[in-house]
Structures are given as C-alpha cells and as structure tokens.
Amino acid sequence: SFGYIEKEEHGSLLRAVEEVDADWVQYFTYGSPIFAAKLNGRIAAFCMIDENADTVISRDGSNVVSIGCVGTVPEMRKKGIGLAMVAEAAHIAKNDGCTDAFIHYTYLDKWYGRLGFKTFLRYRFSEKKL
C-alpha cells in the first residue's frame, strides 16, 4: 500500500531511512511530507514530496513537485516497490495540480527513465582539503 507517513510511524521511518543511508536521517524531520510504500505493515520504501517546489524547472504557471531521497530498504529491493511508489507519488501530485516533476542529485537516470523522466542537467562536484 502507499500513503503519507503518519506521526506515529515516524520512528519506523527513521529506522528504514537508516537502513538505506544513515546520512539521510537528518533530512527526515517530522512534519515534512514523506510518502511511503508499505508491505505487510512495514515501511518498504520512502521518499520526500514537496509540491509547489521552487526548482530550476519552475516557471510562471507551473506547479512543480520535487521527489527526493528515494530509498528502498535493502531486503525489499529488486521487487519494483520503489519504482511503483515514485509512480504513485507523481500520480497523486498530478491529481493535486502539479504540472511537472523534478528529481535531483541522482545517478539513477535509467531507473527514473522507466517512468518517463529525462535527464536535462548533470552536476559535477569537486573538493580539495586545504
């Protein structure tokens, strides 16, 4: 099943996020809209949803949904759960009036491409210890 995380599920969400990427836990604060896929009552996948987001593709007359920090807990991967969750999140956003969807900081262009997303910009980052 798919749906938004409720207050009482926040602890379970944080445990699922930690299984995927412990560095992400800091971004999953209570009160932010988090969409999830649940299997047998357990969070299998999750993503942040920000409707009417201000993004690089935002323009007058558009309502952009940003979908981010998409993760599927390791034991639930390779079953199509995460992809189905992103598809459902985009569908709900469209029904809510969003005209465009935006995903950033990802290397999964082929995975998202299965849902019709197209890469239009690539980032490169560099660092140096001084």
Secondary structure, DSSP 8 states (H G I E B T S, - for coil): -EEE--GGGHHHHHHHHHHH-GGGGGG--TTS-EEEEEETTEEEEEEEEETT---TT--TT--EEEEEEEEE-GGG-SSSHHHHHHHHHHHHHHHTT--EEE--S-S-HHHHHTTT--------------
